[in-house]
Amino acid sequence: MQHISLVDQSKEFTSTFHTYYEMYEEIAKLKYFLDQKNKELKKYEDKLHKLCNHNWVMDDPQYQTPTSWTCSVCRCYK
């Protein structure tokens, strides 16, 4: 964050300003952490789909779309 002069601002503004940016940075870190966990989860999902002895079940037909199938065990679809 670029340095901003808060000299002419009230103490309440300054306090709120700092709280806001602390929370903003905390949320940014949590979003990064969540993104990393989602990537890790996706790897396990892919591995799970590869290892599964699939039990394919035809999905309900949709108008003018190709037939699709979903595994009743791991939820993989094709």
Rosetta blueprint (number, residue, H / E / L):
1 M L
2 Q L
3 H L
4 I L
5 S L
6 L L
7 V L
8 D L
9 Q L
10 S L
11 K H
12 E H
13 F H
14 T H
15 S H
16 T H
17 F H
18 H H
19 T H
20 Y H
21 Y H
22 E H
23 M H
24 Y H
25 E H
26 E H
27 I H
28 A H
29 K H
30 L H
31 K H
32 Y H
33 F H
34 L H
35 D H
36 Q H
37 K H
38 N H
39 K H
40 E H
41 L H
42 K H
43 K H
44 Y H
45 E H
46 D H
47 K H
48 L H
49 H H
50 K H
51 L H
52 C L
53 N L
54 H L
55 N L
56 W E
57 V E
58 M E
59 D L
60 D L
61 P L
62 Q L
63 Y L
64 Q L
65 T L
66 P L
67 T L
68 S L
69 W E
70 T E
71 C E
72 S L
73 V L
74 C L
75 R L
76 C L
77 Y E
78 K L
